[in-house]
Amino acid sequence: MKLLGISMTYHDNNAAYFNGNKVYYHKFERTKQQKRFAWDSAWEWIKDVEDLWDFKIENIDQIAIDFDINSSILFDKDDDGSSIFENIPELNYKISDEKNPFLVYGVKNIWHVDHHYSHALSTWMLEDTNNEPKIRIVVDGAGDYQGFSVFIDHKKIRGGHIKNGSIGLKMKWAGEYLGVQSNNPIDHAGKVMGIQSYGEVNNEFLNKLNNFTMDEINSIFDIEIWKDHIGDDLLSRLKPLDWIRTVHERVGGLLVDFFSEYASSKDIISYSGGVAQNVVWNTELLKKFNNIIIPPHSGDEGTSLGLIEFLRKKNNLPKFIINNFPYCQNDYSPNSNPSEETIKTAAKLLSEGNIVGWYQKNGEVGPRALGNRSILMDPRIKDGKKNINKVKKRENYRPFGASILREHLVDYFEFDIKDSFMLFTNNFITDEFPSITHVDKTCRVQTVEKNMGDFRKLIEEFYKITNCPMILNTSLNIGGKPIAGYPQNAIDLLCTSMIDYMVIGDQIYGKK
């Protein structure tokens, strides 16, 4: 049986394909090289997926599609003037309640799946088959008019309508209020996560915000409440960082309280949606819910993986295989791997203060660089953060993450957290690393395990030279552009930025 999952929301369109043996995944911005890429009409995906995986759409047995029900793409017209999605079945909240499939271009068995359910199922590759999470919580922007959803045993028991507010949308709005600049407003929320650390928590205001619940998100972000609390319009406008710092603190606590309504500290919880990319809130959740599962693809770029899982469950198939997760992006892999000599040379270049690009094998799923599509630097360099921000063409207030040999984590950080996907923050217990230390003395740190291949070997070689077991690690792109999907994208970055060297497979490229 051949199955296909197609994510057609407003941004980050992606697809997952099961060929009868294993699952393949692709986020189309990587090869289109358009940040937040989305198809302009409801039919364009057909040619793209046919070309990518070399099949004809009529040979696919079943397709699951995710799109926002208020999207203009639904009204796209075919050549005969009819809407492709004229007869959309109601949203499927339970597998047992599937509606009759509708017809697209003569292909039968095409299912529209609830956006949040697509998110909720997307953690399957991280789950224990014999101990599947009963509780699945999704928090995002506005998928199908919902800001959050709770699923228990695959039944949707609670949803939060965006009329009451959405954490994702309100973080976007907060970015606009604060004057955050982005090529795409969707990126505001992530920037707000970084900038809020520069403010101070107003405890009296926080106590007021503690009265508001998940159904009152609009009130938590209501700037008028802040103005009333300060008592003066001008003074309130002069302290916007304290406002967002306090709001951000409240939302973190609110999420912990909300999760506690449905789960105990020992429960296995699947957590996804765009808000699950907030590493500060994730860390607060992890402190109470040790068995929380958060995928690196928690945003909309992961919903096709949930769609393919929907079809698996619907057809009662064995658990799927996806090779080399999370390094399973179907972008372009170099035709060679770095040799021992190349790895040693790259480590030496890093130890000498150079900025090194690292393009290896297939790219990571999700927005974070995890060692296959990375820009790397010695984290001890005093002005390193400033230099990398120039390379990335992004704001100086934004922090950088790091990758550390797993066994050395507790030598430098407060919490012994395994974090292979850079989804949490950790507190430094040293001040030796200015390039990766945020203003609040934290770092988003990837723990690099012994089975992580060439990237692990690179850090080991760097450690031998410098006695430093970690390196600054940020994604192989510049502001407004996607992570490199072709070797040529990496070469272009080398030629047009302050990157000193680029390692692609077994080749090291420098500037002339």
Buried (B, 14 or more C-beta within 10 A) or exposed (E): EBBBBBBBBBBBBBBBBBBEEEBBBBBBBBBBBEBBBBBEBBBBBBEBBBEBBEBEBEEBBBBBBBBBBEBEBBEBEBEEEEEBBEEBEEBBBEBEEEEEBBEBEEBEBBBBBBBBBBBBBBBBBBBEEEEBBBBBBBBBBBBBBBBBBBBBEBEBEBBBBBEBBBBBBBBBBBBEBBEBEBEEBBBBBBBBBBBBBBBEBBEEBBEBBEEBBBBBBBBBBBBEBBBBBBEEEEEBBEBBBBBBBBBBBBBBBBBBEBBEEBBEEEBBBBBBBBBBBBBBBBBBBBEBBEBBBBBBBBBBBBBBBBBBBBBBEBEEBEEBEBEEBBBBBBBBBBEEBBEEEBBBBBBBBBBEEBBBBBBBBBBBBBBBBBBBBBBBBBBBBEEBBEBBBBBBEBBEBBBBBBBBBBEBBEEBBEBEBEBBBBBBBBEBEEEEBBBBBBEBBBBBBBBBEEEBBBBBBBBBBBBEBBEBBBBBBBBBBBBBBBBBBBBEBBBBBBEEBEBBBBBBBBBBBEEE
